[in-house]
């Protein structure tokens, strides 16, 4: 038997070829099993994040559009409310004027009616007074003359 001594760190023989083939097979398997799915997952996540960013920008644009619309609607509603408030105030003032005018007309009518009633009562009282005075004068004359006067 002969002892072969080699001082080289790597000897090129069949084990190196087997190790190289095993390493390449390992790289192929790990690429298919681990790296390719990881790269696909990373691409999907990047795509998802980009889409999410676009959706966020679109949603922010929609939000801004809706906020502008709501602001315009709020301004319009406030203006309409102010207009209606002024209109109602004017209607209330007009109604108050109508009520006051009607009350004044009723007061004037009641005053005229009262004056007419007083005038009628005074005329009746005057008539009654004249008749009473005639009757009293007849009675006094009868008493003074001590006889009956026929009228």
ROTILUM-272596 format. One record per residue: chain; residue number from 1; x, y, z of N, C-alpha, C in turn. Coordinates in Angstrom, 1 decimal, always signed. Layout:
<nodes>
<'A',NUM,<X,Y,Z>,<X,Y,Z>,<X,Y,Z>> ...
</nodes>
This chain:
<nodes>
<'A',1,<+0.8,-1.1,+0.0>,<+0.0,+0.0,+0.0>,<+0.8,+1.3,+0.0>> <'A',2,<+0.3,+2.2,-0.7>,<+1.1,+3.4,-0.8>,<+0.3,+4.5,-0.2>> <'A',3,<+0.9,+5.4,+0.5>,<+0.3,+6.5,+1.1>,<+0.6,+7.7,+0.2>> <'A',4,<-0.5,+8.3,-0.1>,<-0.5,+9.5,-1.0>,<-0.7,+10.7,-0.1>> <'A',5,<+0.1,+11.6,-0.2>,<+0.0,+12.7,+0.7>,<-0.3,+13.9,-0.3>> <'A',6,<-1.2,+14.6,+0.1>,<-1.5,+15.8,-0.7>,<-1.6,+17.0,+0.2>> <'A',7,<-1.0,+18.0,-0.2>,<-1.0,+19.2,+0.6>,<-2.0,+20.2,+0.2>> <'A',8,<-2.7,+20.0,-0.9>,<-3.6,+21.0,-1.5>,<-4.9,+21.0,-0.6>> <'A',9,<-5.5,+22.2,-0.5>,<-6.7,+22.4,+0.4>,<-7.9,+21.7,-0.3>> <'A',10,<-8.0,+21.9,-1.6>,<-9.1,+21.3,-2.3>,<-8.5,+20.3,-3.4>> <'A',11,<-9.0,+19.2,-3.3>,<-8.6,+18.2,-4.3>,<-9.7,+18.0,-5.3>> <'A',12,<-9.4,+18.0,-6.5>,<-10.5,+17.8,-7.5>,<-10.6,+16.4,-7.7>> <'A',13,<-11.7,+15.8,-7.3>,<-12.0,+14.4,-7.5>,<-13.5,+14.3,-7.5>> <'A',14,<-14.1,+13.1,-7.4>,<-15.5,+12.8,-7.6>,<-16.3,+13.4,-6.5>> <'A',15,<-15.8,+13.6,-5.3>,<-16.6,+14.1,-4.2>,<-16.9,+15.6,-4.4>> <'A',16,<-15.9,+16.3,-5.1>,<-16.1,+17.7,-5.4>,<-17.3,+17.8,-6.4>> <'A',17,<-17.3,+17.0,-7.4>,<-18.3,+17.0,-8.4>,<-19.7,+16.7,-7.7>> <'A',18,<-19.7,+15.7,-6.8>,<-20.9,+15.3,-6.1>,<-21.4,+16.5,-5.3>> <'A',19,<-20.5,+17.1,-4.6>,<-20.8,+18.2,-3.7>,<-21.3,+19.4,-4.5>> <'A',20,<-20.7,+19.7,-5.7>,<-21.1,+20.7,-6.6>,<-22.5,+20.4,-7.1>> <'A',21,<-22.7,+19.2,-7.5>,<-24.1,+18.8,-8.0>,<-25.1,+18.9,-6.9>> <'A',22,<-24.7,+18.5,-5.7>,<-25.7,+18.6,-4.5>,<-26.0,+20.1,-4.2>> <'A',23,<-25.0,+20.9,-4.3>,<-25.2,+22.4,-4.0>,<-26.1,+23.0,-5.1>> <'A',24,<-25.9,+22.7,-6.4>,<-26.7,+23.2,-7.4>,<-28.1,+22.7,-7.3>> <'A',25,<-28.3,+21.4,-6.9>,<-29.6,+20.9,-6.7>,<-30.3,+21.6,-5.5>> <'A',26,<-29.5,+21.8,-4.5>,<-30.0,+22.6,-3.3>,<-30.5,+24.0,-3.7>> <'A',27,<-29.7,+24.7,-4.5>,<-30.0,+26.0,-5.0>,<-31.3,+25.9,-5.8>> <'A',28,<-31.4,+24.9,-6.7>,<-32.6,+24.8,-7.5>,<-33.8,+24.6,-6.6>> <'A',29,<-33.7,+23.7,-5.7>,<-34.9,+23.4,-4.8>,<-35.2,+24.6,-3.9>> <'A',30,<-34.2,+25.2,-3.4>,<-34.5,+26.4,-2.5>,<-35.1,+27.5,-3.3>> <'A',31,<-34.6,+27.7,-4.5>,<-35.2,+28.7,-5.4>,<-36.6,+28.5,-5.7>> <'A',32,<-37.0,+27.2,-6.0>,<-38.4,+26.9,-6.3>,<-39.2,+26.9,-5.0>> <'A',33,<-38.7,+26.4,-3.9>,<-39.5,+26.3,-2.7>,<-39.6,+27.6,-1.9>> <'A',34,<-38.5,+28.3,-1.9>,<-38.5,+29.5,-1.0>,<-38.4,+30.8,-1.7>> <'A',35,<-37.4,+31.0,-2.5>,<-37.1,+32.3,-3.1>,<-38.2,+32.8,-4.1>> <'A',36,<-38.6,+31.9,-5.0>,<-39.6,+32.3,-6.0>,<-41.0,+32.6,-5.3>> <'A',37,<-41.5,+31.8,-4.3>,<-42.7,+32.2,-3.6>,<-42.5,+33.5,-2.8>> <'A',38,<-41.3,+33.7,-2.3>,<-41.1,+35.0,-1.5>,<-41.1,+36.2,-2.5>> <'A',39,<-40.5,+36.0,-3.6>,<-40.5,+37.1,-4.6>,<-41.9,+37.4,-5.1>> <'A',40,<-42.7,+36.3,-5.4>,<-44.1,+36.5,-5.8>,<-44.9,+37.2,-4.7>> <'A',41,<-44.7,+36.8,-3.5>,<-45.4,+37.4,-2.4>,<-45.0,+38.9,-2.2>> <'A',42,<-43.7,+39.1,-2.4>,<-43.2,+40.5,-2.3>,<-43.8,+41.4,-3.4>> <'A',43,<-43.9,+40.8,-4.7>,<-44.5,+41.5,-5.8>,<-46.0,+41.8,-5.5>> <'A',44,<-46.7,+40.8,-5.0>,<-48.1,+40.9,-4.7>,<-48.3,+42.0,-3.7>> <'A',45,<-47.5,+42.0,-2.7>,<-47.6,+43.0,-1.6>,<-47.3,+44.4,-2.2>> <'A',46,<-46.3,+44.5,-3.0>,<-46.0,+45.8,-3.6>,<-47.1,+46.3,-4.5>> <'A',47,<-47.7,+45.4,-5.3>,<-48.8,+45.7,-6.1>,<-50.0,+46.1,-5.2>> <'A',48,<-50.2,+45.4,-4.2>,<-51.3,+45.7,-3.2>,<-51.1,+47.1,-2.6>> <'A',49,<-49.9,+47.4,-2.2>,<-49.6,+48.7,-1.6>,<-49.8,+49.8,-2.6>> <'A',50,<-49.3,+49.6,-3.8>,<-49.5,+50.6,-4.9>,<-51.0,+50.8,-5.1>> <'A',51,<-51.8,+49.7,-5.2>,<-53.2,+49.9,-5.4>,<-53.9,+50.6,-4.3>> <'A',52,<-53.4,+50.2,-3.1>,<-54.0,+50.8,-1.9>,<-53.6,+52.3,-1.9>> <'A',53,<-52.4,+52.7,-2.3>,<-52.1,+54.1,-2.4>,<-52.9,+54.8,-3.4>> <'A',54,<-53.2,+54.2,-4.5>,<-54.1,+54.8,-5.5>,<-55.5,+55.0,-5.0>> <'A',55,<-56.0,+53.9,-4.3>,<-57.3,+54.0,-3.7>,<-57.4,+55.1,-2.7>> <'A',56,<-56.3,+55.2,-1.9>,<-56.3,+56.2,-0.8>,<-56.4,+57.6,-1.5>> <'A',57,<-55.6,+57.8,-2.5>,<-55.6,+59.1,-3.2>,<-57.0,+59.4,-3.8>> <'A',58,<-57.6,+58.3,-4.4>,<-58.9,+58.5,-5.0>,<-59.9,+58.8,-3.9>> <'A',59,<-59.8,+58.1,-2.8>,<-60.8,+58.4,-1.7>,<-60.6,+59.8,-1.1>> <'A',60,<-59.3,+60.2,-1.0>,<-59.1,+61.6,-0.6>,<-59.7,+62.6,-1.5>> <'A',61,<-59.5,+62.3,-2.8>,<-60.1,+63.2,-3.8>,<-61.6,+63.2,-3.7>> <'A',62,<-62.2,+62.1,-3.5>,<-63.7,+62.0,-3.4>,<-64.1,+62.7,-2.1>> <'A',63,<-63.3,+62.5,-1.0>,<-63.6,+63.2,+0.2>,<-63.6,+64.7,+0.1>> <'A',64,<-62.6,+65.2,-0.6>,<-62.5,+66.6,-0.9>,<-63.7,+67.1,-1.7>> <'A',65,<-64.0,+66.4,-2.7>,<-65.2,+66.7,-3.6>,<-66.4,+66.8,-2.7>> <'A',66,<-66.6,+65.8,-1.9>,<-67.8,+65.7,-1.1>,<-67.8,+66.8,+0.0>> <'A',67,<-66.7,+67.1,+0.5>,<-66.6,+68.2,+1.5>,<-66.9,+69.6,+0.8>> <'A',68,<-66.4,+69.8,-0.4>,<-66.8,+71.0,-1.1>,<-68.3,+71.1,-1.4>> <'A',69,<-68.8,+69.9,-1.8>,<-70.3,+69.9,-2.1>,<-71.1,+70.2,-0.8>> <'A',70,<-70.6,+69.5,+0.3>,<-71.3,+69.8,+1.6>,<-71.2,+71.2,+2.1>> <'A',71,<-70.0,+71.8,+1.8>,<-69.8,+73.2,+2.2>,<-70.8,+74.1,+1.4>> <'A',72,<-70.9,+73.8,+0.1>,<-71.8,+74.6,-0.8>,<-73.2,+74.4,-0.3>> <'A',73,<-73.6,+73.2,-0.1>,<-75.0,+72.9,+0.4>,<-75.3,+73.6,+1.7>> <'A',74,<-74.3,+73.6,+2.6>,<-74.5,+74.2,+3.9>,<-74.7,+75.7,+3.7>> <'A',75,<-73.8,+76.3,+2.9>,<-74.0,+77.7,+2.6>,<-75.3,+78.1,+2.0>> <'A',76,<-75.7,+77.2,+1.0>,<-77.0,+77.5,+0.4>,<-78.2,+77.3,+1.4>> <'A',77,<-78.1,+76.3,+2.3>,<-79.1,+76.1,+3.3>,<-79.2,+77.2,+4.3>> <'A',78,<-78.0,+77.7,+4.7>,<-78.0,+78.9,+5.6>,<-78.6,+80.1,+5.0>> <'A',79,<-78.3,+80.3,+3.7>,<-78.8,+81.5,+3.0>,<-80.3,+81.3,+2.9>> <'A',80,<-80.8,+80.1,+2.6>,<-82.3,+79.9,+2.5>,<-82.9,+80.1,+3.8>> <'A',81,<-82.2,+79.6,+4.9>,<-82.8,+79.8,+6.2>,<-82.9,+81.3,+6.6>> <'A',82,<-81.8,+82.0,+6.3>,<-81.9,+83.5,+6.5>,<-83.0,+84.2,+5.7>> <'A',83,<-83.1,+83.8,+4.5>,<-84.2,+84.3,+3.6>,<-85.6,+84.0,+4.2>> <'A',84,<-85.7,+82.7,+4.6>,<-87.0,+82.3,+5.2>,<-87.3,+83.1,+6.5>> <'A',85,<-86.2,+83.2,+7.3>,<-86.4,+83.9,+8.6>,<-86.8,+85.4,+8.4>> <'A',86,<-86.2,+86.0,+7.4>,<-86.6,+87.4,+7.1>,<-88.0,+87.5,+6.5>> <'A',87,<-88.3,+86.5,+5.7>,<-89.7,+86.4,+5.1>,<-90.7,+86.2,+6.2>> <'A',88,<-90.4,+85.3,+7.1>,<-91.4,+85.0,+8.3>,<-91.5,+86.2,+9.2>> <'A',89,<-90.4,+86.9,+9.4>,<-90.4,+88.1,+10.2>,<-91.3,+89.2,+9.6>> <'A',90,<-91.1,+89.4,+8.2>,<-91.9,+90.4,+7.5>,<-93.4,+90.0,+7.5>> <'A',91,<-93.7,+88.7,+7.3>,<-95.0,+88.2,+7.4>,<-95.6,+88.4,+8.8>> <'A',92,<-94.8,+88.2,+9.8>,<-95.3,+88.4,+11.2>,<-95.6,+89.8,+11.4>> <'A',93,<-94.7,+90.7,+10.9>,<-94.9,+92.1,+11.1>,<-96.2,+92.6,+10.4>> <'A',94,<-96.4,+92.1,+9.2>,<-97.6,+92.4,+8.4>,<-98.8,+91.9,+9.1>> <'A',95,<-98.8,+90.7,+9.6>,<-99.9,+90.1,+10.3>,<-100.2,+90.9,+11.6>> <'A',96,<-99.1,+91.3,+12.3>,<-99.3,+92.2,+13.5>,<-100.0,+93.5,+13.1>> <'A',97,<-99.5,+94.1,+12.0>,<-100.2,+95.3,+11.5>,<-101.6,+95.1,+11.2>> <'A',98,<-101.9,+94.0,+10.5>,<-103.3,+93.7,+10.2>,<-104.2,+93.5,+11.5>> <'A',99,<-103.6,+92.8,+12.4>,<-104.3,+92.6,+13.7>,<-104.6,+93.9,+14.4>> <'A',100,<-103.5,+94.8,+14.5>,<-103.7,+96.1,+15.1>,<-104.7,+96.9,+14.4>> <'A',101,<-104.6,+96.9,+13.1>,<-105.6,+97.7,+12.3>,<-107.0,+97.2,+12.5>> <'A',102,<-107.2,+95.9,+12.5>,<-108.5,+95.3,+12.8>,<-109.0,+95.6,+14.2>> <'A',103,<-108.0,+95.6,+15.2>,<-108.4,+95.9,+16.6>,<-108.8,+97.4,+16.6>> <'A',104,<-108.0,+98.2,+16.0>,<-108.4,+99.7,+16.0>,<-109.7,+99.9,+15.3>> <'A',105,<-110.0,+99.2,+14.2>,<-111.3,+99.3,+13.5>,<-112.4,+98.9,+14.4>> <'A',106,<-112.2,+97.8,+15.2>,<-113.2,+97.3,+16.1>,<-113.4,+98.3,+17.2>> <'A',107,<-112.3,+98.8,+17.7>,<-112.4,+99.8,+18.8>,<-113.2,+101.0,+18.3>> <'A',108,<-112.9,+101.5,+17.1>,<-113.6,+102.7,+16.5>,<-115.1,+102.3,+16.3>> <'A',109,<-115.4,+101.1,+15.8>,<-116.8,+100.7,+15.7>,<-117.5,+100.6,+17.0>> <'A',110,<-116.8,+100.1,+18.0>,<-117.4,+100.0,+19.3>,<-117.6,+101.4,+19.9>> <'A',111,<-116.7,+102.3,+19.6>,<-116.9,+103.7,+20.1>,<-118.1,+104.3,+19.4>> <'A',112,<-118.2,+104.1,+18.1>,<-119.3,+104.7,+17.4>,<-120.6,+104.1,+17.9>> <'A',113,<-120.6,+102.7,+18.1>,<-121.8,+102.1,+18.6>,<-122.2,+102.6,+20.0>> <'A',114,<-121.2,+102.8,+20.9>,<-121.4,+103.3,+22.2>,<-122.0,+104.7,+22.2>> <'A',115,<-121.4,+105.6,+21.3>,<-121.9,+106.9,+21.1>,<-123.3,+106.9,+20.6>> <'A',116,<-123.6,+106.1,+19.7>,<-125.0,+106.0,+19.2>,<-125.9,+105.5,+20.3>> <'A',117,<-125.5,+104.5,+21.0>,<-126.3,+104.0,+22.1>,<-126.5,+105.1,+23.2>> <'A',118,<-125.5,+105.8,+23.5>,<-125.6,+106.9,+24.5>,<-126.6,+108.0,+23.9>> <'A',119,<-126.4,+108.3,+22.6>,<-127.3,+109.3,+22.0>,<-128.8,+108.8,+22.1>> <'A',120,<-129.0,+107.5,+21.7>,<-130.3,+107.0,+21.8>,<-130.9,+107.0,+23.2>> <'A',121,<-130.0,+106.6,+24.2>,<-130.5,+106.6,+25.6>,<-130.8,+108.0,+26.0>> <'A',122,<-129.9,+109.0,+25.6>,<-130.2,+110.4,+26.0>,<-131.5,+110.9,+25.3>> <'A',123,<-131.8,+110.5,+24.1>,<-133.0,+110.9,+23.4>,<-134.2,+110.3,+24.1>> <'A',124,<-134.1,+109.0,+24.5>,<-135.1,+108.4,+25.3>,<-135.3,+109.1,+26.6>> <'A',125,<-134.2,+109.4,+27.2>,<-134.3,+110.0,+28.6>,<-134.9,+111.4,+28.4>> <'A',126,<-134.5,+112.2,+27.4>,<-135.1,+113.5,+27.2>,<-136.6,+113.3,+26.9>> <'A',127,<-137.0,+112.4,+26.1>,<-138.4,+112.2,+25.8>,<-139.1,+111.8,+27.1>> <'A',128,<-138.5,+110.9,+27.9>,<-139.1,+110.5,+29.1>,<-139.2,+111.6,+30.1>> <'A',129,<-138.1,+112.5,+30.1>,<-138.1,+113.7,+30.9>,<-139.2,+114.6,+30.6>> <'A',130,<-139.4,+114.9,+29.3>,<-140.5,+115.8,+28.8>,<-141.8,+115.2,+29.3>> <'A',131,<-142.1,+114.0,+29.1>,<-143.3,+113.4,+29.5>,<-143.5,+113.4,+31.0>> <'A',132,<-142.4,+113.1,+31.7>,<-142.5,+113.2,+33.1>,<-142.7,+114.6,+33.6>> <'A',133,<-142.0,+115.6,+33.0>,<-142.2,+117.0,+33.4>,<-143.7,+117.4,+33.1>> <'A',134,<-144.3,+117.0,+32.0>,<-145.7,+117.3,+31.7>,<-146.6,+116.7,+32.8>> <'A',135,<-146.3,+115.4,+33.1>,<-147.1,+114.8,+34.1>,<-147.0,+115.4,+35.5>> <'A',136,<-145.8,+115.8,+35.8>,<-145.6,+116.4,+37.1>,<-146.2,+117.8,+37.1>> <'A',137,<-146.1,+118.5,+36.0>,<-146.7,+119.9,+36.0>,<-148.2,+119.8,+36.1>> <'A',138,<-148.8,+118.7,+35.4>,<-150.3,+118.5,+35.5>,<-150.6,+118.2,+37.0>> <'A',139,<-149.9,+117.4,+37.6>,<-150.2,+117.0,+39.0>,<-150.0,+118.3,+39.9>> <'A',140,<-149.0,+119.1,+39.7>,<-148.8,+120.3,+40.5>,<-149.9,+121.3,+40.3>> <'A',141,<-150.3,+121.4,+39.0>,<-151.4,+122.4,+38.7>,<-152.7,+121.9,+39.4>> <'A',142,<-152.9,+120.6,+39.3>,<-154.1,+120.1,+40.0>,<-154.1,+120.3,+41.5>> <'A',143,<-152.9,+120.2,+42.0>,<-152.8,+120.4,+43.5>,<-153.0,+121.9,+43.8>> <'A',144,<-152.3,+122.7,+43.0>,<-152.4,+124.1,+43.3>,<-153.8,+124.6,+43.0>> <'A',145,<-154.5,+124.2,+42.0>,<-155.8,+124.6,+41.7>,<-156.8,+123.8,+42.4>> <'A',146,<-156.5,+122.8,+42.9>,<-157.3,+121.9,+43.6>,<-158.5,+121.4,+42.8>> <'A',147,<-158.2,+121.2,+41.6>,<-159.2,+120.5,+40.8>,<-158.5,+119.7,+39.7>> <'A',148,<-159.3,+119.0,+39.0>,<-158.7,+118.0,+38.0>,<-158.6,+118.7,+36.7>> <'A',149,<-157.5,+118.6,+36.0>,<-157.3,+119.2,+34.7>,<-157.3,+118.0,+33.7>> <'A',150,<-158.0,+118.3,+32.6>,<-158.1,+117.2,+31.6>,<-157.2,+117.6,+30.4>> <'A',151,<-156.5,+116.7,+30.0>,<-155.6,+117.1,+28.9>,<-156.0,+116.4,+27.6>> 
</nodes>
